[in-house]
Amino acid sequence: MTELEIWKTMYTGNISSAMYFLAIAFLIWVSFRVAISIRTNPESNLFAQVVGTAFCLSTAYFALFNMAMSEWNINAAAAAFAWLASTDVAISPNAQMIIANTDPGAAPSIAPNLVQGIFVASAVLMQMGQIWMPKK
C-alpha cells in the first residue's frame, strides 16, 4: 500500500462520515421539532414524553457514533502511515503530522472530545428541557 492509497482511503471514509453527519443533522432538527411539539401540545402525555426522550437520546447516540467512526478512520490512517514508515518508506510531512496528532490504531470509542461533548450535551439538554421542564 502506498501513501497515496492511504490518503484516498481515509478521504473516502471522511466523505461517508460527512454524508452520515448530514443525516444526523437532519435528525437533530427533527428531535428539536419533536421536543417543541410535545411542549406546545396541551394533550401531550407521559407516553409522548418518554417516546420523544427516547428519540432525542437515540439521535444523540447516532451523532456520537458518527464522531467515533470519523476519529477511528483517521486513527486507522495514522496506523497505516506509521506502518508504512516502519518499512523504511519515506512518508510526507503531512502523514507524519497525522501520526503525531492522533492515536494510531486506537479502537473506536463513542466518548467525545470536549467540543463534541459540549455540542451533543447542549442539544440533548435543550431537548430534554423542552420535553420535561414544567410549563409556566
C-alpha positions as CSV (number, residue, x, y, z in Angstrom):
1,M,0.0,0.0,0.0
2,T,1.3,3.5,-0.9
3,E,0.9,6.7,1.0
4,L,-1.4,8.0,-1.7
5,E,-3.7,4.9,-1.3
6,I,-3.9,5.5,2.4
7,W,-4.8,9.2,1.9
8,K,-7.5,8.1,-0.7
9,T,-9.0,5.5,1.7
10,M,-9.0,8.0,4.6
11,Y,-10.8,10.6,2.5
12,T,-13.3,8.1,1.2
13,G,-14.1,7.3,4.8
14,N,-14.4,11.0,5.6
15,I,-16.8,11.5,2.8
16,S,-19.0,8.7,4.2
17,S,-18.9,10.2,7.7
18,A,-19.8,13.6,6.3
19,M,-22.8,12.2,4.4
20,Y,-23.9,10.3,7.6
21,F,-23.5,13.6,9.6
22,L,-25.9,15.4,7.2
23,A,-28.5,12.7,8.1
24,I,-27.7,13.2,11.8
25,A,-28.1,17.0,11.5
26,F,-31.5,16.4,10.0
27,L,-32.4,14.0,12.8
28,I,-31.2,16.6,15.4
29,W,-33.5,19.1,13.8
30,V,-36.4,16.6,13.8
31,S,-35.6,15.9,17.5
32,F,-36.0,19.6,18.3
33,R,-39.3,19.7,16.4
34,V,-40.5,16.7,18.4
35,A,-39.5,18.3,21.7
36,I,-41.2,21.6,20.8
37,S,-44.3,19.7,19.6
38,I,-44.5,17.8,22.9
39,R,-44.1,21.1,24.9
40,T,-46.7,23.1,22.9
41,N,-49.3,20.4,22.6
42,P,-51.6,20.5,25.6
43,E,-52.7,16.9,25.0
44,S,-49.1,15.5,25.3
45,N,-49.0,12.8,27.9
46,L,-46.3,10.8,29.7
47,F,-46.1,8.3,26.8
48,A,-45.3,11.1,24.3
49,Q,-42.7,12.5,26.7
50,V,-41.0,9.1,27.1
51,V,-41.0,8.3,23.4
52,G,-39.8,11.8,22.5
53,T,-37.0,11.4,25.0
54,A,-36.0,8.0,23.5
55,F,-35.9,9.6,20.0
56,C,-33.8,12.5,21.1
57,L,-31.4,10.3,23.1
58,S,-31.0,7.8,20.2
59,T,-30.3,10.7,17.9
60,A,-27.5,11.9,20.3
61,Y,-26.1,8.3,20.3
62,F,-26.1,8.3,16.5
63,A,-24.2,11.6,16.5
64,L,-21.6,10.2,19.0
65,F,-21.3,7.0,16.9
66,N,-20.6,9.0,13.7
67,M,-18.0,11.1,15.5
68,A,-16.3,7.9,16.8
69,M,-16.2,6.4,13.3
70,S,-14.7,9.6,11.9
71,E,-12.0,9.6,14.6
72,W,-11.4,5.8,14.1
73,N,-11.0,6.4,10.3
74,I,-8.2,9.0,10.9
75,N,-6.6,6.8,13.6
76,A,-6.6,3.9,11.2
77,A,-4.9,6.0,8.5
78,A,-2.3,7.1,11.1
79,A,-1.6,3.5,11.9
80,A,-1.2,2.7,8.2
81,F,1.2,5.7,7.8
82,A,3.2,4.5,10.9
83,W,3.4,1.0,9.4
84,L,4.5,2.4,6.1
85,A,7.2,4.5,7.8
86,S,8.4,1.4,9.7
87,T,9.1,-0.3,6.3
88,D,11.7,2.4,5.6
89,V,9.4,4.1,3.1
90,A,9.7,7.9,3.3
91,I,6.4,9.5,4.2
92,S,5.3,13.1,3.7
93,P,5.3,15.7,6.5
94,N,1.5,15.7,6.4
95,A,1.4,11.9,7.1
96,Q,3.9,12.5,9.9
97,M,1.6,15.2,11.3
98,I,-1.3,12.7,11.2
99,I,0.7,10.2,13.2
100,A,1.9,12.8,15.7
101,N,-1.6,14.3,16.4
102,T,-3.7,11.2,16.6
103,D,-3.8,7.8,18.4
104,P,-2.7,5.4,15.6
105,G,-4.6,2.2,15.7
106,A,-6.8,3.1,18.6
107,A,-10.2,1.3,18.9
108,P,-13.3,3.4,18.2
109,S,-14.9,5.0,21.3
110,I,-18.1,7.0,21.5
111,A,-16.6,9.1,24.3
112,P,-16.5,12.5,22.7
113,N,-13.8,15.1,23.0
114,L,-14.6,18.4,24.8
115,V,-16.1,20.3,21.9
116,Q,-18.1,17.2,20.6
117,G,-19.4,16.6,24.1
118,I,-20.5,20.2,24.6
119,F,-22.3,20.1,21.2
120,V,-24.2,16.9,21.9
121,A,-24.9,17.6,25.6
122,S,-26.2,21.1,24.8
123,A,-28.6,19.7,22.1
124,V,-29.8,17.0,24.5
125,L,-30.2,19.4,27.4
126,M,-32.2,21.8,25.3
127,Q,-34.4,19.0,24.0
128,M,-35.0,17.5,27.5
129,G,-35.8,20.9,28.8
130,Q,-38.5,21.3,26.2
131,I,-39.9,17.9,27.0
132,W,-39.7,17.7,30.8
133,M,-39.5,21.2,32.3
134,P,-42.7,22.4,33.8
135,K,-44.7,24.8,31.6
136,K,-45.2,28.3,33.0
